[in-house]
Amino acid sequence: MDPITLAFYGAVCGLLAAFVPSASRAFRFALGVGVGLVAASLLPPLRTLAGL
């Protein structure tokens, strides 16, 4: 995994952990999956726009 990908997913996971409410494990898992899918779909266009 290259450093840009690692930093991007680290930031996404850190923000998710900071703002997730105290909820059931299933809700947190579903939220994590949803955020991960969005992050994975946004990274390629963001890298193209940044020229990386």
Secondary structure, DSSP 8 states (H G I E B T S, - for coil): --HHHHHHHHHHHHHHHHH--S--HHHHHHHHHHHHHHHHHHHHHHHHHHT-
